[in-house]
Amino acid sequence: MTPRRDSAERFRDLPMFADCSDAELAEIDRLTDEVHMEAGRVIMRQGDLGQEFAVIVSGTAQVVKDDVVVAELGPGDYFGEVALLEAIPRTASVIASSDLLLEVIDRRGFNTLLDDLPSLSRSMLKGMAHRLVELELVCQQLRQAAAERPS
């Protein structure tokens, strides 16, 4: 078993934590759990009620919605925040496409971070806006493909 890396070393290079102070990084480290996932494992399943949020430290994952891969995720990317912001079922599945190292936080810890770290809230809002644009493009492509299919 490898020792857990120092929080500043672990989080400093992740885009959503780039503006955090050492004290804020220590708080993030205190509230998160390190989780290792093997390639092929379903990390979160579409339709399940969300209970945690995860940040990818290393490795890659696919976001799958209605059996269609809609995004590829890698180090610094995060997922699970939508179901924690509102008690709704997961909008997509996340599947490890390689071995993953994740930092995972539960609902209570997630809310604490959002309350205590305004810069983190802004970073997540930017990320969600980017995802909305990407999903709109995917929807447009799907509509276009459906319209081009012979009846």
Secondary structure, 3 states (H helix, E strand, C coil): CCCCCCHHHHHCCCHHHCCCCHHHHHHHHHHCEEEEECCCCEEECCCCECCEEEEEEECCEEEEECCEEEEEECCCCEECHHHHHCCCECCCEEEECCCEEEEEEEHHHHHHHHHHCHHHHHHHHHHHHHHHHHHHHHHHHHHHHHHHCCC
